[in-house]
Amino acid sequence: MFASNLPTVTAADVPADAYLLDVREADEWAAGHAPDAHHLPMMEVPARLAEIPADADVVVVCRSGGRSGQVVGYLMNNGWDNVRNLDGGMRQWAAAGRPLASENGHPARVI
């Protein structure tokens, strides 16, 4: 795992204009996500690289930081130098009091 030397950002320090890339599965996304996030499941990233900005601040997030760390490493190995991992993932996002939205009609939560 290469998570230790990856660029990270804390939930409190995510810039308002960052492109928040949520790489969790569909059920996790539906239960609760950042309101302005973009959903792109981890396994679809290689086929959908063109959707990820190369010229904007990109913050990658999953539940706790493991999967998003792998995606950050993958993107960096493919030429992205504008990506950071959300330290602690959506768990820390919620703990920091950042907003959540759901897609399933239930109160937003991190699963």
C-alpha positions in Angstrom: 0.0 0.0 0.0 1.4 3.4 -0.9 -0.9 5.5 1.2 1.8 6.8 3.5 3.5 9.0 0.9 0.4 10.2 -0.9 -0.8 13.8 -0.7 -3.7 14.1 1.7 -6.1 16.8 2.9 -8.3 16.8 6.0 -12.1 17.1 5.8 -11.9 20.6 7.3 -9.4 21.7 4.7 -11.1 20.6 1.5 -11.3 23.7 -0.6 -14.9 24.8 -1.5 -14.0 24.7 -5.2 -12.3 21.2 -5.1 -13.6 18.5 -7.5 -14.6 15.9 -4.9 -14.4 12.4 -6.5 -16.3 9.7 -4.5 -15.0 6.3 -5.5 -17.3 4.2 -3.2 -19.9 1.7 -4.4 -23.4 2.7 -5.4 -25.1 1.7 -2.1 -22.5 3.7 -0.1 -23.1 6.7 -2.4 -26.9 6.5 -2.1 -26.7 6.3 1.7 -24.7 9.5 2.1 -22.2 11.7 0.2 -20.9 15.2 0.0 -23.6 17.3 -1.8 -21.3 18.5 -4.6 -19.3 15.2 -5.0 -19.0 13.3 -8.3 -19.6 9.6 -8.1 -17.2 7.3 -9.9 -16.8 3.8 -8.4 -13.2 2.8 -8.0 -13.4 -0.1 -10.4 -14.7 2.2 -13.2 -11.9 4.8 -12.8 -9.5 3.2 -15.5 -12.3 3.3 -18.1 -13.5 6.8 -17.2 -10.2 8.7 -16.7 -11.4 11.4 -19.1 -14.0 12.5 -16.6 -11.4 13.4 -14.0 -10.1 16.9 -14.3 -6.4 17.3 -14.8 -6.4 21.0 -14.3 -8.4 21.4 -11.1 -7.9 20.5 -7.4 -9.2 16.9 -7.1 -9.9 15.3 -3.7 -10.6 11.6 -3.8 -12.8 10.1 -1.1 -14.1 6.7 0.0 -15.4 5.5 3.4 -12.1 5.6 5.4 -9.3 6.5 2.9 -8.0 3.1 1.7 -9.7 2.8 -1.6 -9.4 6.5 -2.4 -5.6 6.2 -1.5 -5.3 3.5 -4.2 -7.1 5.7 -6.7 -4.9 8.7 -5.9 -1.8 6.5 -6.4 -3.2 5.2 -9.7 -4.0 8.7 -10.9 -0.5 10.0 -10.0 1.1 7.1 -11.8 -1.0 8.1 -14.9 0.1 11.7 -14.9 -2.3 13.5 -12.5 -0.4 15.8 -10.2 -3.5 17.6 -8.8 -5.0 14.8 -6.7 -5.2 14.4 -2.9 -6.7 11.7 -0.7 -9.3 12.8 1.9 -7.7 11.8 5.1 -10.1 9.5 7.0 -12.6 9.5 4.2 -16.3 10.1 4.5 -16.2 9.0 8.2 -14.0 12.0 8.9 -16.1 14.2 6.6 -19.2 13.5 8.6 -17.3 13.7 11.9 -16.0 17.2 10.9 -19.7 18.3 10.5 -19.4 18.7 6.7 -22.7 18.4 4.8 -24.1 15.1 3.6 -26.8 14.3 1.1 -28.6 11.0 0.4 -30.1 9.5 -2.8 -32.4 7.0 -1.1 -35.0 9.1 0.7 -33.4 8.3 4.1 -31.4 10.6 6.4 -27.9 10.8 5.0 -25.3 8.6 6.7 -21.9 7.0 6.0 -22.1 3.3 5.6 
